[in-house]
Amino acid sequence: MTDNTHREIPPVSWASTPGTRRSMQSNKGRDTKPELALRHAVHALGLRYRVAYRPIPSVRRTADLVFTKARLAVFLDGCFWHGCPSHHTVSKTNADYWSAKVETNRKRDRQTDRLLEEAGWTVLRIWEHEDPTAAAARVRDLYRGRLKATADE
């Protein structure tokens, strides 16, 4: 029988309150509602893709949808986490931390785009608030264009 009375005390949290910590821990890294809606819409158009895949294995960046043959990487960016110009809200609690976090995310997004483009990939970024059907049509059109371009080479 295991004695659970002597558990390790976790390190001090960065979160401003225990409730904030619980809320942040419950945020999903993948399979969010907007992501599932986009994947469903893209799949309904007959396109097949890899989910949560590294386009460049040596670069620790994961795209939400990856079309390896077309070398197309699709990222579905959350309005809060990536600083959507239309829907991003400034946090009232711990504002400096969150402002820096979002700015770091934006810089990493730009670096990811640059790294992928230098490696011959096309990057498509979609905001979580976008209509999934319209976004899927953009994915399809870019996918077809990429396939046509590689066939013409």
Disulfide bonds with the S-S distance in Angstrom:
none
